[in-house]
Amino acid sequence: MTDNPAAGTLRRTPLHDEHLRLGGRMVPFAGWEMPVQYSGIIGEHKAVRNAVGMFDVSHMGRFQYYGPDGVELLRRVCTYDVGRLAPGRGHYCAVCRGDGGILDDVYVFSLPAEVEDPVGRRYLLVANASNAERIRDWAAEHKGGLNARFQDRHASTAMIAVQGPGAIDVLADLLGESAVASLKPRRCGLFYWQGEEVFGSRTGYTGEDGMELVIDASMGPVLWRALLEAGVQPCGLGARDTLRLEAALLLYGNDMDETANPFEVGLGWTVTLDDGAPGRAPVRADFVGREALLRARDAAPARTLVCLKAEERGVMRPGHAVLRSGKQVGKVTSGGHSPTLGVSIGMGFVPPEMAEEGTLLTVDVRGKPLPVRVVPRPFYKRPPKDEGNA
């Protein structure tokens, strides 16, 4: 994988040749050359909803922090108290500016104890591809006098997301049933496959069960082919977007950016303004943006991100105006056709008084009014399994 390509060139993941071999349609995305589809977006979408599919997500940033003050550095830049994470656990959170604007949404994992450094725990931060370098530099800028160390795993590893109702069974056969089955949602672990260490987390971006796997870059294509042989459907960015939209999962740059704070986009649960273990006296947290987020939490929001579902035929897209009584009151941030529901769905900002479920609004679809209704989040929720840990 190219780590520092020449200006104007696209980076390629360790799985680039695999995508070409499978006939993937390659497109530019966040500075990378990525597959948007293979056999077709609808078929790939349905494979994940009904069976199992996989995505190359090697373009996402992967940074390890460790040393005596590694966790303190992460706490300085993350809205969530990552010090609460026991080994093998992870949590979604935001990285904010001083004014509370979101620089990125990230996932932080406390790595299992078997990789504990003699001078401090290790943490893995996964960032969006478009923001990876920015988050890396932001953390370095706020290191101050902390004794924290850093390792960029972006170029040296590949990352594959395996998602769908059949994902865990396939991965149990491949990586070991007892280890995979032991992982609860939002947990992580280490496995050995063909002599190579694999990091796995019970997380994803599709609304389905599954795992995200990180392995040495040289073994990425080998793991990809093994998953293919196990019957896993390769999927591109097109299906990834329709799946995450049905699950009402936010997309950075669309549903949130530096002008939005976590509370107005429904991510207040990722903010811990005070630290400390449950049952103990809270300790005032010290992270970038805390005071602004405290004010945002206590203030009446000017806008709210809501889920919108079309009442008639028509497809809302990002940027379309949201209207009430012919007057624009907001805009669509994410939108498209839902293959599972058979209608158009989207998310968008509206005034708080129009955010109540059931509110009828209109979206201007290229001059044609499309009636939409505010509905609960998410649009799609996977059916419960019999197993208690699904």
C-alpha positions in Angstrom: 0.0 0.0 0.0 1.3 3.4 -0.9 1.8 5.4 2.3 2.8 8.8 0.9 1.9 8.9 -2.8 2.8 11.8 -5.1 0.3 14.7 -5.1 -2.7 14.0 -7.2 -2.3 10.2 -7.2 -4.7 7.8 -5.4 -3.6 5.5 -2.7 -4.2 1.8 -3.0 -4.9 -0.8 -0.3 -3.2 -4.1 0.0 -6.3 -5.7 -1.6 -6.2 -3.6 -4.7 -5.2 -6.4 -7.0 -7.9 -8.6 -5.5 -10.5 -6.1 -6.5 -9.2 -5.9 -10.0 -9.2 -9.7 -10.3 -12.8 -9.8 -9.2 -13.8 -7.1 -11.7 -14.5 -4.5 -9.1 -15.5 -1.1 -10.5 -12.8 1.2 -9.0 -13.6 4.9 -8.1 -11.8 7.6 -6.2 -12.8 7.9 -2.5 -11.2 10.0 0.1 -7.9 9.9 -1.8 -8.0 6.2 -2.3 -8.9 4.0 -5.3 -11.7 1.8 -4.0 -14.3 -0.6 -5.4 -17.8 0.9 -5.5 -19.3 -2.5 -6.6 -18.6 -5.9 -8.1 -21.7 -7.7 -9.3 -24.1 -4.9 -8.4 -25.0 -2.7 -5.4 -28.5 -4.2 -4.8 -27.2 -7.8 -4.9 -24.3 -7.0 -2.6 -26.6 -5.1 -0.2 -28.9 -8.2 0.0 -26.0 -10.5 0.5 -25.1 -8.7 3.7 -28.7 -8.5 4.9 -29.5 -12.2 4.2 -26.2 -14.0 4.4 -22.6 -12.6 4.6 -20.6 -10.0 2.7 -17.2 -8.4 3.2 -15.7 -5.0 2.5 -12.1 -3.8 2.1 -11.9 -1.0 4.8 -8.1 -0.8 4.7 -8.4 2.9 3.8 -9.5 3.7 7.3 -6.9 5.0 9.7 -5.4 2.7 12.3 -3.3 4.2 15.1 -1.9 2.5 18.2 -1.3 4.6 21.4 0.6 3.2 24.4 3.2 4.1 27.0 2.6 5.4 30.6 0.4 8.2 29.4 -1.2 6.7 26.3 -4.7 6.6 27.7 -4.3 10.2 29.0 -3.4 11.4 25.5 -6.5 9.7 24.0 -8.7 11.2 26.7 -7.4 14.7 25.8 -8.7 14.3 22.3 -11.7 12.0 22.6 -15.2 12.9 24.0 -15.5 9.5 25.7 -13.7 8.4 28.9 -11.6 5.7 27.2 -9.9 5.0 30.6 -13.1 3.1 31.5 -12.4 0.5 28.8 -11.3 -2.8 30.2 -8.9 -4.9 28.0 -10.8 -6.3 25.1 -13.5 -3.6 25.0 -14.1 -0.7 22.6 -16.3 2.3 22.3 -17.4 4.8 19.7 -16.7 8.5 20.3 -15.9 11.8 18.7 -12.9 14.0 18.4 -13.9 17.6 18.7 -12.4 21.1 18.2 -12.4 23.6 21.1 -15.8 24.9 20.0 -17.3 21.4 20.1 -17.3 21.0 16.3 -16.7 17.3 15.3 -13.3 16.7 13.6 -14.1 13.0 13.2 -16.0 10.1 14.7 -13.7 7.3 15.8 -13.6 3.9 17.5 -11.2 3.3 20.3 -10.3 -0.2 21.5 -8.4 -1.2 24.6 -6.3 -4.1 23.3 -6.4 -7.5 25.0 -4.1 -8.0 27.9 -1.8 -10.3 26.0 -0.4 -7.4 24.1 0.0 -5.1 27.1 3.2 -3.0 27.0 5.4 -3.2 30.1 4.9 0.6 30.6 1.3 1.0 29.7 -1.8 -0.4 28.0 -2.2 -0.3 24.2 -5.1 1.3 22.5 -6.2 1.2 18.8 -7.9 4.2 17.4 -9.7 3.7 14.0 -10.5 6.9 12.1 -12.3 7.7 8.9 -10.2 7.6 5.8 -10.8 11.2 4.9 -9.7 12.3 8.4 -7.0 9.8 9.2 -4.0 12.2 8.9 -5.8 15.0 10.6 -6.7 12.9 13.6 -3.1 11.6 13.8 -1.7 15.1 13.7 -4.4 16.4 16.1 -3.3 13.9 18.7 0.3 14.7 18.2 -0.4 18.4 18.6 -2.1 17.8 22.0 0.5 15.4 23.4 2.0 18.2 25.5 4.3 16.8 28.2 2.7 13.3 28.2 4.8 10.2 28.0 2.8 8.6 25.3 4.0 6.6 22.3 2.4 6.2 18.9 2.5 3.7 16.1 0.9 4.2 12.7 -0.6 0.9 11.5 -2.3 2.4 8.4 0.3 1.2 5.8 1.5 -2.0 7.5 -1.9 -3.7 7.8 -5.1 -4.5 5.9 -8.6 -4.3 7.3 -11.6 -6.3 6.2 -15.1 -6.0 7.5 -17.2 -9.2 7.4 -20.9 -8.5 8.0 -24.2 -10.3 7.9 -26.3 -12.9 9.8 -23.9 -15.6 8.7 -20.7 -13.7 9.5 -19.9 -15.1 12.9 -20.4 -18.7 11.8 -18.1 -18.2 8.8 -15.4 -16.5 11.0 -15.7 -19.1 13.7 -14.9 -21.8 11.1 -12.0 -19.7 9.8 -10.5 -18.3 13.0 -11.7 -20.7 15.7 -15.1 -21.2 17.1 -14.4 -20.7 20.8 -12.5 -17.4 20.3 -14.9 -15.8 17.9 -18.0 -16.9 19.7 -16.7 -15.5 23.0 -16.7 -11.9 21.6 -19.7 -9.9 22.6 -20.7 -6.8 20.6 -18.1 -4.0 20.9 -15.5 -6.4 22.2 -12.2 -7.2 20.6 -9.7 -10.0 20.6 -6.5 -11.4 19.1 -6.4 -14.6 17.0 -3.7 -16.5 15.1 -4.5 -17.6 11.6 -1.8 -19.3 9.5 0.8 -18.2 12.0 -0.2 -14.5 11.7 -1.8 -12.4 14.4 -5.3 -11.1 13.6 -7.1 -8.3 15.5 -10.8 -8.8 15.5 -13.6 -6.6 16.8 -17.4 -7.4 17.0 -18.2 -4.1 15.3 -19.3 -2.9 11.8 -21.1 -0.2 9.8 -24.0 -2.1 8.3 -26.6 -2.7 11.0 -25.8 -6.4 10.9 -23.7 -8.6 13.1 -20.1 -9.3 12.1 -16.5 -8.5 12.8 -13.8 -6.1 11.5 -10.4 -7.8 11.1 -6.9 -6.2 11.0 -4.0 -8.3 9.7 -0.5 -7.7 8.3 -0.7 -6.1 4.9 1.1 -9.1 3.3 -1.5 -11.5 4.6 -4.5 -9.3 3.6 -5.0 -10.9 0.2 -4.6 -14.4 1.7 -7.3 -13.7 4.2 -9.5 -12.1 1.5 -9.2 -15.2 -0.7 -10.0 -17.5 2.2 -13.2 -15.6 2.9 -14.1 -15.8 -0.8 -13.6 -19.6 -0.7 -15.8 -19.7 2.4 -18.6 -18.2 0.3 -18.4 -14.6 1.5 -19.7 -12.1 -1.1 -17.3 -9.2 -1.9 -19.1 -5.8 -1.5 -18.2 -2.3 -2.5 -18.7 1.2 -1.2 -22.1 1.4 -2.9 -23.6 -1.3 -0.7 -21.7 -0.1 2.3 -23.5 3.3 2.0 -27.0 1.9 1.5 -26.6 -0.5 4.4 -25.3 2.1 6.8 -28.1 4.5 5.8 -30.8 1.9 6.6 -29.1 1.5 10.0 -29.1 5.3 10.3 -25.4 5.3 11.0 -23.8 8.7 10.4 -21.4 9.6 7.6 -18.8 12.1 8.3 -18.9 15.0 5.9 -22.6 14.5 5.3 -24.4 14.1 8.6 -21.8 15.7 10.8 -18.7 17.9 10.3 -16.9 20.7 12.1 -20.1 22.8 12.2 -22.0 20.2 14.2 -21.6 19.1 17.8 -22.4 15.5 19.1 -25.6 16.5 20.8 -27.4 17.9 17.8 -26.6 14.8 15.7 -27.8 12.3 18.4 -24.3 11.4 19.7 -24.6 12.8 23.2 -24.1 9.2 24.5 -20.5 9.4 23.2 -19.7 12.3 25.5 -18.6 11.8 29.1 -18.1 15.2 30.7 -16.9 13.6 34.0 -14.7 10.6 34.4 -14.5 7.9 37.0 -15.8 4.4 37.7 -19.5 3.9 38.3 -20.4 4.3 42.0 -17.4 6.6 42.6 -17.3 10.4 42.9 -17.0 11.8 39.4 -13.8 13.6 38.3 -14.0 16.6 36.0 -12.8 15.5 32.6 -10.1 17.4 30.7 -10.5 17.1 26.9 -10.6 19.4 24.0 -14.1 20.9 23.6 -15.4 20.0 27.0 -16.6 23.4 28.0 -18.3 24.0 24.6 -20.0 20.6 24.8 -21.2 21.3 28.3 -22.8 24.5 27.0 -24.3 22.6 24.0 -25.8 20.0 26.3 -27.5 22.5 28.4 -28.6 24.9 25.6 -31.7 24.5 23.4 -30.4 23.2 20.1 -31.0 25.2 16.9 -31.3 22.1 14.8 -31.8 18.3 15.2 -30.8 15.5 12.9 -33.8 13.3 12.1 -34.7 10.2 10.0 -37.0 10.8 7.1 -39.0 8.2 5.2 -40.7 9.0 1.9 -44.5 8.6 1.7 -44.5 8.4 -2.2 -42.3 7.4 -5.0 -39.2 9.6 -5.4 -35.6 9.6 -4.1 -34.2 12.2 -1.8 -30.5 12.9 -2.0 -27.9 14.8 0.0 -28.4 18.6 -0.4 -32.1 18.5 -1.2 -34.1 21.1 0.7 -36.5 20.0 3.4 -39.7 22.2 3.3 -42.7 22.9 5.4 -45.6 24.9 4.0 -43.4 25.7 1.0 -40.6 27.2 3.1 -37.2 25.6 3.5 -36.6 24.5 7.1 -33.6 22.2 6.6 -31.8 20.0 4.2 -31.1 16.3 3.6 -27.7 15.2 4.6 -27.9 11.5 3.6 -30.5 10.0 1.3 -31.2 7.3 -1.2 -33.3 4.3 -2.0 -33.6 1.6 0.6 -33.3 -1.9 -1.0 -34.7 -3.5 2.1 -37.6 -1.2 2.6 -38.4 -0.4 -1.0 -38.7 3.3 -0.4 -36.5 6.3 -0.2 -35.0 7.1 3.2 -32.7 9.9 4.4 -31.4 11.9 7.3 -31.4 15.6 7.6 -31.4 18.7 9.9 -34.7 20.3 10.9 -35.7 22.7 13.7 -36.3 20.9 17.0 -40.0 21.7 16.9 -40.3 19.7 13.7 -38.3 16.7 14.9 -41.1 14.8 16.6 -41.8 11.4 15.2 -44.7 11.4 12.8 -44.2 15.0 11.6 -45.0 15.4 7.9 -42.5 17.4 5.8 -41.6 17.8 2.1 -38.3 17.3 0.3 -37.7 19.2 -2.9 -36.5 16.5 -5.4 -35.3 18.6 -8.3 -38.4 20.8 -8.2 -40.8 18.0 -7.4 -42.3 17.8 -3.9 -41.8 14.5 -2.1 -43.8 14.0 1.1 -41.7 12.5 3.9 -42.3 11.7 7.5 -40.0 11.9 10.5 -39.6 8.3 11.7 -37.8 6.5 14.6 -34.1 5.7 14.2 -32.9 3.3 12.8 -34.9 2.6 9.6 -33.9 -1.0 9.7 -33.1 -3.2 12.7 -31.9 -6.7 12.3 -34.2 -9.5 13.6 -33.1 -10.8 17.0 -31.3 -14.1 17.1 -31.9 -16.9 19.6 -28.4 -16.5 21.0 -28.2 -14.0 23.8 -24.9 -12.5 22.5 -26.0 -11.7 19.0 
